[in-house]
Amino acid sequence: MRLPHLLLLLALAVGVTACGDDEPSATPTSAAPTPSPSEPTSEPTTEPTSEPPTSEPSMSVSPVEPSDEPTTEPAPEPTQAPTTAPPVEPTRPPGSTAPSSYAEARALIDTAGGQPQQLERFRTPTSSYCLVDYGPLVGCELRRGGIPDPAYCGDGPTQNIGRILFDELSGKPTPECNSDTVREPGAPRLPAGSVVAANGVECLVEADAVLCVQPSRRSGFYLGGDDYSTFTS
């Protein structure tokens, strides 16, 4: 009687165990969930900075805001270029009767008449010395003394004009405040009224003066013991 009863209990136990294996287990599995492709990964990414770090300190310049208030600094004054004083022209002595133009001098020479002499140098009755055809030196020199003209002579070696020469390039008659001489011995002395022509220069000898002109340049000079003049027209 006991053996059938034990077999029945054993059969019931096996049946219960088989039914329990068919139900799902409530215990969670250890597999990790697969991340969705649309979701970003949890790994951090490093983005480059906009400015690379430098070892030297950077200097920034702040813009200057315009000011509405007027400045109080005075405007700089314009500088003026230094001016060069014009050369001082010779001054004719008071009461001078010397010719002051080429036309006047030309008329005096033509009135004297006579045949021009071809001479390199000569002397006047008062021993004024003239060079007419002697290279760059063309003009006349007083025998002694000179005509005072301190405004023209300035800081020259003397305050008196004692010689007048034609400029070699321009032909302009130029008074000189000379302390030297261009005299050489052997120049013939001519009487008043004599005319000398050489090297494009014509001179009229007067009793106490000499008058010389350059017709090609319409210039000339008059030189006496106490009177002189120069002209270029």
C-alpha positions as CSV (number, residue, x, y, z in Angstrom):
1,M,0.0,0.0,0.0
2,R,2.9,2.4,0.7
3,L,4.8,1.9,-2.6
4,P,2.0,3.1,-4.9
5,H,1.6,6.1,-2.7
6,L,5.3,7.0,-2.9
7,L,5.2,6.7,-6.7
8,L,2.2,9.0,-6.9
9,L,4.0,11.7,-4.8
10,L,7.1,11.3,-7.0
11,A,5.1,11.8,-10.2
12,L,3.5,15.0,-8.9
13,A,6.9,16.5,-7.9
14,V,8.3,15.9,-11.4
15,G,5.3,17.5,-13.0
16,V,5.5,20.6,-10.9
17,T,9.2,21.0,-11.8
18,A,8.5,20.7,-15.6
19,C,5.8,23.4,-15.4
20,G,8.2,25.8,-13.6
21,D,10.8,25.6,-16.4
22,D,8.3,26.8,-19.0
23,E,7.7,30.3,-17.3
24,P,10.1,33.2,-18.1
25,S,12.7,34.1,-15.5
26,A,12.3,37.3,-13.6
27,T,16.0,37.7,-13.2
28,P,17.5,40.4,-15.6
29,T,20.2,39.4,-18.0
30,S,23.7,40.9,-17.8
31,A,23.8,42.0,-21.4
32,A,24.4,45.8,-21.8
33,P,21.8,47.7,-23.8
34,T,22.8,48.8,-27.3
35,P,22.9,52.6,-27.7
36,S,20.7,54.1,-30.3
37,P,22.5,55.5,-33.3
38,S,20.8,58.9,-33.0
39,E,22.0,59.4,-29.4
40,P,25.5,61.0,-28.9
41,T,28.1,58.9,-27.2
42,S,29.0,59.8,-23.7
43,E,32.7,60.2,-24.6
44,P,33.7,63.9,-24.4
45,T,35.2,65.5,-27.5
46,T,38.0,68.1,-27.5
47,E,37.3,71.2,-29.7
48,P,40.1,73.4,-30.9
49,T,40.2,76.8,-29.4
50,S,39.8,79.9,-31.7
51,E,43.2,81.3,-30.7
52,P,46.3,79.3,-30.1
53,P,48.0,80.0,-26.8
54,T,51.1,82.1,-27.0
55,S,54.0,82.4,-24.6
56,E,54.3,86.2,-25.1
57,P,51.7,88.5,-23.6
58,S,49.4,90.0,-26.2
59,M,48.8,93.8,-26.4
60,S,45.4,95.1,-27.3
61,V,44.7,98.6,-28.5
62,S,41.4,100.0,-27.4
63,P,39.7,102.2,-30.0
64,V,39.7,105.9,-29.1
65,E,36.3,107.4,-28.8
66,P,35.9,110.7,-30.6
67,S,35.6,113.7,-28.4
68,D,32.9,116.2,-28.9
69,E,34.9,118.9,-27.1
70,P,37.1,121.2,-29.2
71,T,40.8,121.0,-28.7
72,T,42.6,123.8,-26.9
73,E,46.0,123.2,-28.6
74,P,46.9,126.1,-31.0
75,A,47.5,125.2,-34.6
76,P,51.2,125.2,-35.7
77,E,52.3,128.3,-37.5
78,P,53.6,127.7,-41.1
79,T,57.3,128.0,-41.4
80,Q,58.7,130.5,-43.9
81,A,61.6,129.6,-46.0
82,P,64.6,132.0,-45.6
83,T,64.7,134.6,-48.2
84,T,67.9,135.7,-49.9
85,A,68.4,139.5,-50.1
86,P,68.8,140.8,-53.6
87,P,72.2,142.1,-54.5
88,V,72.8,145.8,-53.9
89,E,73.0,147.9,-57.0
90,P,75.6,150.5,-57.2
91,T,74.5,154.1,-56.5
92,R,75.3,156.9,-58.8
93,P,77.0,159.9,-57.0
94,P,74.8,162.9,-56.4
95,G,74.8,165.3,-59.3
96,S,76.2,162.8,-61.7
97,T,76.4,163.8,-65.3
98,A,77.5,160.4,-66.5
99,P,75.4,158.7,-69.2
100,S,72.8,156.3,-67.8
101,S,71.7,154.4,-71.0
102,Y,73.3,152.7,-73.9
103,A,71.6,155.1,-76.4
104,E,73.1,158.1,-74.6
105,A,76.6,156.6,-74.5
106,R,76.3,155.5,-78.2
107,A,75.5,159.1,-79.2
108,L,78.5,160.5,-77.3
109,I,80.9,158.0,-79.0
110,D,79.4,158.7,-82.4
111,T,79.6,162.5,-81.9
112,A,83.3,162.3,-81.1
113,G,84.0,160.9,-84.6
114,G,87.5,160.0,-85.5
115,Q,88.9,156.7,-86.6
116,P,88.8,154.0,-83.9
117,Q,92.2,152.7,-82.8
118,Q,92.9,149.0,-82.4
119,L,94.6,148.8,-79.0
120,E,94.8,146.1,-76.4
121,R,95.2,148.6,-73.5
122,F,95.6,152.3,-73.0
123,R,95.7,155.1,-70.5
124,T,93.6,158.3,-70.3
125,P,95.0,161.8,-69.7
126,T,94.4,161.3,-66.0
127,S,96.1,157.9,-66.2
128,S,93.0,155.8,-65.8
129,Y,94.0,152.4,-67.1
130,C,91.9,150.3,-69.5
131,L,92.0,146.8,-70.9
132,V,90.1,146.3,-74.1
133,D,91.3,143.0,-75.6
134,Y,92.9,141.1,-72.8
135,G,91.0,137.8,-72.3
136,P,88.5,137.8,-69.4
137,L,89.6,141.2,-68.1
138,V,87.8,143.9,-70.1
139,G,87.3,147.2,-68.4
140,C,88.9,150.2,-66.8
141,E,90.5,151.1,-63.5
142,L,91.2,154.5,-61.8
143,R,94.8,155.4,-61.2
144,R,94.3,156.1,-57.5
145,G,91.5,156.4,-54.9
146,G,88.0,155.5,-55.8
147,I,84.4,156.6,-55.6
148,P,82.8,156.0,-52.2
149,D,79.8,153.6,-52.2
150,P,79.7,151.8,-48.8
151,A,76.2,150.4,-49.4
152,Y,77.5,148.6,-52.5
153,C,80.9,147.6,-51.2
154,G,79.6,146.3,-47.8
155,D,82.3,144.2,-46.2
156,G,84.7,144.4,-49.1
157,P,88.4,145.3,-48.8
158,T,87.6,148.9,-49.4
159,Q,84.5,151.1,-49.4
160,N,85.4,152.8,-52.7
161,I,84.7,151.6,-56.3
162,G,87.9,151.8,-58.2
163,R,87.3,149.5,-61.2
164,I,84.6,148.4,-63.6
165,L,84.8,145.2,-65.7
166,F,82.5,143.6,-68.2
167,D,81.4,140.2,-66.9
168,E,82.9,137.5,-69.2
169,L,79.6,135.5,-69.5
170,S,76.8,138.0,-69.2
171,G,78.6,141.1,-70.5
172,K,77.1,143.1,-67.6
173,P,79.4,145.9,-66.4
174,T,80.3,145.2,-62.8
175,P,81.8,147.8,-60.4
176,E,84.5,146.4,-58.1
177,C,85.6,147.6,-54.7
178,N,89.2,146.7,-55.4
179,S,92.3,147.0,-53.4
180,D,94.5,145.4,-56.1
181,T,95.4,146.5,-59.7
182,V,95.3,145.0,-63.2
183,R,97.8,147.6,-64.5
184,E,100.8,146.6,-66.5
185,P,103.5,148.9,-67.8
186,G,103.7,150.1,-71.4
187,A,100.1,151.2,-72.1
188,P,100.0,154.2,-74.4
189,R,98.4,157.5,-73.1
190,L,95.7,158.8,-75.4
191,P,94.4,162.3,-75.7
192,A,90.8,163.3,-74.9
193,G,88.4,162.6,-77.8
194,S,90.2,159.4,-78.8
195,V,88.1,156.3,-79.7
196,V,89.4,152.7,-79.2
197,A,87.7,149.6,-80.6
198,A,88.7,146.0,-80.0
199,N,87.2,142.7,-78.9
200,G,83.6,144.0,-79.5
201,V,84.2,146.9,-77.1
202,E,84.3,150.6,-78.0
203,C,85.7,153.3,-75.6
204,L,85.7,157.1,-75.7
205,V,88.5,158.8,-73.9
206,E,87.5,162.0,-72.1
207,A,89.7,164.5,-70.2
208,D,89.0,163.1,-66.8
209,A,87.0,159.9,-67.5
210,V,86.4,157.0,-69.9
211,L,83.2,155.7,-71.5
212,C,83.0,152.1,-72.8
213,V,80.2,150.1,-74.5
214,Q,79.5,146.6,-75.8
215,P,77.2,147.2,-78.8
216,S,76.3,143.5,-79.1
217,R,74.8,143.5,-75.6
218,R,73.8,147.2,-75.4
219,S,75.7,147.6,-72.1
220,G,78.4,149.9,-70.9
221,F,79.9,152.0,-68.2
222,Y,81.3,155.4,-67.4
223,L,84.2,155.8,-65.0
224,G,85.8,159.1,-63.8
225,G,87.7,160.3,-60.8
226,D,84.5,161.2,-58.8
227,D,81.7,159.8,-60.9
228,Y,80.6,156.5,-62.5
229,S,77.6,154.8,-64.0
230,T,76.6,151.4,-65.5
231,F,73.8,150.5,-67.9
232,T,72.5,147.5,-69.7
233,S,69.9,149.1,-72.0
